[in-house]
Amino acid sequence: LSNNVLLKLLEAYLKKPVNLACNSYGKPIIKNAFTASPIKFNTSHSDQIIMYAISTLPVGVDCEIISDKHIKYSSMLPYLTENEGATLMNLAASELYRNFLKIWTKKEAFTKGL
C-alpha cells in the first residue's frame, strides 16, 4: 500500500508515469528513462503511520510510534553521543523511551537524507 501511494504522489509531482525499484539498501528509487529526476524522496513507516517527503533537495524522514514501552538505558547507549546519553540518564524511566525516540528519529531522518 505505501509504495502505491508513493507512486501516485511521485507521478502527480512529476506529471508522468513512474516506475519504482529498490537500490541495494532496499530504498525505493525511480527506475525510468528519466532517472536523472530533479526530485528526491524518502519514506518511513511505523505501525499504521506512513510518512512521505518529496523535495528538490536530499531529504530524509523517520517516524516511530511512541508508546509506554520501557527499555533499559544501557541498551540505548550504543546509539547515543556522550551528551545525549548524559541528558537521558537523568530522566525518569517513564520519559526515557519517549526522549530516546526523539533523538533516534532525528538521527535516522538525517542519515536517510544523505
N, C-alpha and C positions, 0 to 999 in steps of 0.2 A: 504493500500500500504506500509506504513512504517514498519509494522510488517512482511510483506512478505519479504521485503529487509533485515530486521534484521535476520529473519530466515535463509535466504540464506547465509548471512555473517557468522552467527554462525556455520552453517553446514560446510561451507568451512574452517573455522578456526579449528573446532573440527574433521573434516573429518568423521562425522557420522550424521545420522538423528537427528533432534532436535524437540521437542515439546515445545511450549511456553504456559505459563499460566500467570495469574496475581496474585500477592500477595495481601494482604488485603489493601494495599495502591494504588493498580492499576498499580504497577510497573511490567513490564514483567520479568518473571523468566523462567529458563529452567526447564521443567517438564518431566524428563526422568528417567530411571533406574539409570543413572549415574549422578544424581543430584549433587553429590559432584564434580562438574566440576571445573577444575582449572582456569576457566576464570570468569571474572566479566565483566559486560557490562552495558551501560546506553544509553538512547536516549533522544532527545529533538527535538521539532519542533516549528516553528513559521511561520505562513502564508505558504509560499511554500518551506521553508527550513526545511530539516531533517538532524539531526546530530547524528552520532553513535560513541560510544567509546567502544573498546573491549580491555581488559587488563588482566594480571595475578594478578593485584593488584586492590583494590577497586577504582572505577572510577566514576566520575560524569561529566556531560556536561549540558550546557544550552545555548540556543540561543534565541535571540529576534530580531525582525525586528526593526531597528532604523528608525524612521520617523520624520517628522516635528511636531509631536504631542506635545502639551504643556499641562503639568499637574501642579497643584498647589504644591508649595514647601511643604505646610503643610500636603498634602496627602502622601508625601514620608516619613515624619519623623518617623512613627512607624517602618519602616524597616531599619533605619539607626542608626549607632552608633553616639555618640556626635561629634566625629571628622569628620565622613563622612558628617553629617548634616552641620557642620561649613564650610566644603570645598564647598559643593553645594550651600550654602546660598549666596556666593559671586559671583556666576555665572550669566551671562545674561540669561533671560528666554529662549532664543533660544538654549542655551547649556545645560540647566538644565536636560531635559529629556534624552538626549544622555548620559550624565555623570551619571545620576541615573541608567540607564540600564547597564552601565559598572560595577557599583558596584553590582547591583542586580544579574546579570548573574554569577558573581564570587561567590556570596553567594549561589545562587541556585545550581550551579555545585558542590560546596564543600559539601553542605548538602546532595545532591543526592549520593555523593560518600561515605557517612558514612555507 
